Amino acid sequence: MTPTPRELSSAIRFLAMDAIARVGDGHPGTPLGAADICTALFTRHLKFDPANPRWPDRDRFVQSNGHGSTLIYALLHLAGYEAFPIEQIKRFRELGSHTPGHPEYEPDHGVEITTGPLGQGIANAAGMAVAEAMLNAEFGDDIVHHHTYTLVGDGCLMEGIGHEIISLAGHLRLGRLIVLYDANGMTDDGAVAQAVSEDYRTRFACAGWHVQECDGHDQDAVAAAITTAKLDPRPSMIQCNTTIGFGVPRIQGQRVAHGGKITADDCTAARAHLGWPHAPFEIPPAILAEWRRAGQSGAQARQAWQARVEAMAPQQRAKFERLMRGELPAGWDAALLDYKRQAAKNAPTQATVRSSGEITRVLSQAIPELVGGAPDLEAATQHKRDMRPFTPEDRTGRYIHYGVREHAMGAMMNGMAAHGGVVPYGATFLVFSDYMRHSMRLSAMMSLPVIWVFSHDSIGIGRNGPTHQPVEVLASLRAIPNLAVMRPCDAVEAAECWQLAVANRHAPSVIVNSRQALPTVRGAQAAGSDENLCARGAYVLAEPASGPRRATLFATGSEVALALQARRLLQEQGVPTAVVSVPCWELFEQQDAGYRADVIGRGTVRVAVEAAVGLGWERFIGEDGAFIGMRSFGASGAEDALFRHFGITPEAVVAAVRQRLPVQQPQAALAAG
Ligand SMILES: Cc1ncc(C[n+]2csc(CCOP(=O)(O)OP(=O)(O)O)c2C)c(N)n1
């Protein structure tokens, strides 16, 4: 007999419940409450093929309320994903399992993105929908036409990032984005009404969304609403009214259902309540078969799609397949190298943010899939250049006007990178990176190739004052594992940092630029060679003019020129001094010990200079070295006045070196002794 819809969703409920009961913790409320919504989606709508999890034209499913992760694990198991046999469900939350506490990005196994920090998932989904719309515009419905579904709870909609996305996705008319809102009226603290009084339906509607409401436990109603949603050109929100913890008599509809413990008695009571006589982790064959049938239903569509890809014009097909592999066009960096050579030759004195903007113009011509944006800072960051905007009317544009929405930009870029087929970068002021810090952290955790570009990187911005002058941000970004934080010192290094960032398709990069003009210091050195010195993370920019090195000055970005001035003064005073440019700590740490030792110059007096707090510089300067930088927030004033006021000057560097130089015995005295 064909299983009933309720039996299909009960399979999810009991897998989730038994997994949570077994390990002793987890969040039962979401999987129990949203099981019917997801059953309707997976068995009647979702276009996917568990045998080919990476099928480019699959629908994307993002469980934004990641705390209820047993829901997606149960779905992946039931649908037949290889990495999710029943043993994995039993190993929920165990070290090394595919079933960690929150879903972790595993595109080879059906987990499209890491979720857990509430609101990220819905924003990732919007980014995926943007990528889909762009690729659809280029390759047509036959090759790219899929939906992005995201299951969200109240938490995702309460978060500010959720609101940014509602607003922007509505504006951009991301019609193939469908939000399934698990409206259970509960959060961890209890009733949503304790903290919310607006009507979400109205909120979505006035942002330009298509809005429906249905009984989230009526699978026919949910499936019908999805059908209607697909037909509407606007993004859709379906408010699915549910009971949190559905099916467990003690907890359903209660606050405790959100994250409370599930006992053996609860499991027994739920079995009686829902008519599920089966043992823990046992799914009756007929029910499993029906789920597997749903899992296999996409195979034919995928094969038909594959045939259409094979019938594409060879050039178009080659491009599509290259994009899907995440490869860059052949020779993508030729024009960039040319830019670098020109910069070395012309030695401009200009802000690195200007160079960075010029570079994006070069790169956007060489890499058509480059997708840019800056949250309302187009003029200040200059990274739009010739790019046309991506709008509801024109999906071929590659520049997104995010509006003043850093959170949205950050998480959408992650979504785009996870979707594939586009290369996202986003630019804003360094001090506002904190608004997207969580997205940055997640990009590093997932190793997504997102390029985070910043400008206005220090007190060098001058009169805008301490609110806009980052001092602690470099240190805090450097603390994020797997994130290459690069701070170029001139146009040449800017080109090198961009080359590294774009080439790295397996991790995110950060490029931090100055607002103030900086001289080209790599001119002569870079003129004769295309070698990317920034790839080493740190390198000797200037050797001592004569004699063995006695002092080593480390600097990044705008302070490299300052260090060179200090070196000149020291050389005049007879102190052989080297200057080391340190564009990227992360890359330097990957060099071999011999190279690092050569650069660091132990046994010499070591001074680092950076217009930021000194946290972490000990690794370069050792315990006896000096750090010249910021010890407080900045201030409003002229750039030059600020550098003097905070003691970040060549003279201060010279004084710090001289204080630390061992007294040299006169030669005559040594000989006599
Ligand atoms: C940014 C963020 N803040 C806080 C949390 C902790 N947290 C996890 S779930 C949750 C409540 C979410 O409520 P809801 O989305 O309604 O989930 P439900 O109660 O339906 O399971 C909170 C506060 C989090 N994961 N992310």
The ligand as an SDF file (V2000), in Angstrom:
LIG
                    3D

 26 27  0  0  0  0  0  0  0  0999 V2000
   22.6410   34.5900   15.1780 C   0  0  0  0  0  0  0  0  0  0  0  0
   22.1430   33.5930   16.1630 C   0  0  0  0  0  0  0  0  0  0  0  0
   21.6930   34.0020   17.3540 N   0  0  0  0  0  0  0  0  0  0  0  0
   21.2800   33.1010   18.2660 C   0  0  0  0  0  0  0  0  0  0  0  0
   21.3180   31.7720   17.9890 C   0  0  0  0  0  0  0  0  0  0  0  0
   20.8990   30.7500   19.0450 C   0  0  0  0  0  0  0  0  0  0  0  0
   19.5950   30.1750   18.6850 N   0  0  0  0  0  0  0  0  0  0  0  0
   19.5010   28.9980   18.0460 C   0  0  0  0  0  0  0  0  0  0  0  0
   17.9470   28.5870   17.6930 S   0  0  0  0  0  0  0  0  0  0  0  0
   17.3500   29.9850   18.4190 C   0  0  0  0  0  0  0  0  0  0  0  0
   15.8750   30.2800   18.4250 C   0  0  0  0  0  0  0  0  0  0  0  0
   15.3520   30.2460   17.0460 C   0  0  0  0  0  0  0  0  0  0  0  0
   13.9710   30.2730   17.0070 O   0  0  0  0  0  0  0  0  0  0  0  0
   13.2240   29.7260   15.7280 P   0  0  0  0  0  0  0  0  0  0  0  0
   13.9170   30.1540   14.5290 O   0  0  0  0  0  0  0  0  0  0  0  0
   11.8110   30.1170   15.8740 O   0  0  0  0  0  0  0  0  0  0  0  0
   13.4180   28.1820   15.8190 O   0  0  0  0  0  0  0  0  0  0  0  0
   12.3860   27.1180   16.4020 P   0  0  0  0  0  0  0  0  0  0  0  0
   12.0330   27.5580   17.7760 O   0  0  0  0  0  0  0  0  0  0  0  0
   11.2300   27.1250   15.4880 O   0  0  0  0  0  0  0  0  0  0  0  0
   13.1650   25.8440   16.3800 O   0  0  0  0  0  0  0  0  0  0  0  0
   18.3740   30.7470   18.9220 C   0  0  0  0  0  0  0  0  0  0  0  0
   18.1850   32.0410   19.6230 C   0  0  0  0  0  0  0  0  0  0  0  0
   21.7940   31.3840   16.7350 C   0  0  0  0  0  0  0  0  0  0  0  0
   21.8960   30.1090   16.3790 N   0  0  0  0  0  0  0  0  0  0  0  0
   22.1730   32.3120   15.8350 N   0  0  0  0  0  0  0  0  0  0  0  0
  1  2  1  0
  2  3  1  0
  2 26  2  0
  3  4  2  0
  4  5  1  0
  5  6  1  0
  5 24  2  0
  6  7  1  0
  7  8  2  0
  7 22  1  0
  8  9  1  0
  9 10  1  0
 10 11  1  0
 10 22  2  0
 11 12  1  0
 12 13  1  0
 13 14  1  0
 14 15  2  0
 14 16  1  0
 14 17  1  0
 17 18  1  0
 18 19  2  0
 18 20  1  0
 18 21  1  0
 22 23  1  0
 24 25  1  0
 24 26  1  0
M  CHG  1   7   1
M  END
$$$$
